[in-house]
Amino acid sequence: MENNTINILVIFGATGDLANRKIYPALNEISKSDKLPENFKIIGCGRKELKENIFSKLQSNLASNCDYIKLDPMIEDDYKLLSKKLNDYKNISITLNVIFYLSTPPRAYKPIIDNLIKNKLNIEESGYRRIIIEKPFGKNLESARKLNNILTSGFKENQIFRIDHYLGKETVQNILVSRFTNLIFNALWSKDFISYIEITAAESIGIKGRGEYYDNSGAVRDMFQNHLLELLCLVSMEEPNQNSSESIRNEKIKVLNNIRKINFKDDMIRGQYMASETKSKKFKSYTENEGVNKNSKTETFFACKLFIDNERWKDIPFFIRTGKRLPTKVTEIVVNFKKNINVFSPNNETNMLIFRLQPDEGMLVKFNLKSPSYKSGIINKNLEFHYKNLGEDVIDDAYETLILDVFQGNTMLFSRSDFVEKAWEIVDPIINEIDKNNIKLYGYKAGTWGPTKCNDLFRNENTWRYPCKNLVNDGEICEL
């Protein structure tokens, strides 16, 4: 008896680290919530002969619907095995939907895509064909364009899903909803009321066994070019004319097009962590890591000041920072409102809105009120929301969200080709200046908030917020 539809996920690199750490656990959770498409199958592809069951981490109902093909991604003839397997399913179904997940090193992207096209596995006949690739989407503008050209030579833009796990986070998706559905925020979202915005993506870990990769990448390529520019767009874009993937992605690209050319000398700080010791921990320096050049000038910390030249944001600075071996792992966006000087208190603290993306996910508003005493005075207090208070497991893992979106053909949380290329247009000049040694590299002690020069970006009395693990707390040494 024929099945109406068979849905197949083909995983290249099925024995690899990403598949085991992220993809298989996400599929398990999707299966538990009964959200997998009907007649779902997995075909794992890898170079290795199987000596053990690589699908043992999957739930029994998933593992029983898995096949493995020994396939060298560089060898065109090996794809005939995959083609035969897909044709076998095609013969017993009316509709065959296939997703190719490239869970491989980037160097394998081109041969895999080329061989899929040569074997006509990209052609949509009785169902859809989609392809997922992981970042990095190139190493510079030239390589990003080459990758896009390879992809679009066989797949349409709506078939291509460039995955950035940051965008799959529930808290990231909440930024647009909070902005545009709450008049108390939306009406104030401009240069008239906002003084400056901070975007922080801090990691307490070092490079964790990725020495060779990281030393050829650095914080600018690894975090700024993708995650941080995406967050910048979400917090600053105009309201889309409709709630659709294309409308939202159109507004994001407009932000990138309006970013002012960066002042390399004054609006940028690079750092590299040095050995240090606290009461409880001892940290080795970046250059002591395996795979790292002992004389490396690769940045593990990057901060910059950006301006968006449009009517809404004219001359309002956006301060962005990211780094390894900082005091805590935290990602957040801080909206600092202008001082409201008035007769009640000429020196009251400014209002602040914080989107905490991780950990202790939630939102925090800092506001002023009268001190509850006979003495006159203004105090600054917190109004806070924590996702954890909604109950257990209210936030899906980012990979669950993104994989489900691919099943549904929803491209909203995935980078479009023009966005990727424009992001590299912004970043390439920075990389070129770094390669010429024109941007100074400062040392900073591991476990601190980066180079002390970082506050010079403000050039006034303002400073960074120093977040702690808990949303409501802050302070330079709260995690040490």
Secondary structure, DSSP 8 states (H G I E B T S, - for coil): --EEEEEEEEEETTTSHHIIIIIHHHHHHHHHTT-S-SSEEEEEEESS--SS-TTTTS-HHHHTTEEEEE--TT-GGGHHHHHHHHHHHHTTEEEEEEEEEE-S-GGGHHHHHHHHHHTTTT--SSS-EEEEEES---SSHHHHHHHHHHHHTTS-GGGEEEE-GGGGSHHHHHHHHHHHH-HHHHTT-STTTEEEEEEEEE-SS--TT-HHHHHTTHHIIIIIIIIIHHHHHHHH----SSSSHHHHHHHHHHHHHTB----TTTSEEEEEEE-EE-SS-EE--GGGSTTS-TT----SEEEEEEEB-STTTTT-EEEEEEESS-SS-EEEEEEEE-----SS-TT----EEEEEEESS-EEEEEEEEE-SSSS--EEEEEEEEEGGGG-TT-S--HHHHHHHHHHHT--TTSB-HHHHHHHHHHHHHHHHHHHTT-S-EEEEETTSSS-GGGGGGT-SS-----B-SSTT-B-TTTT-
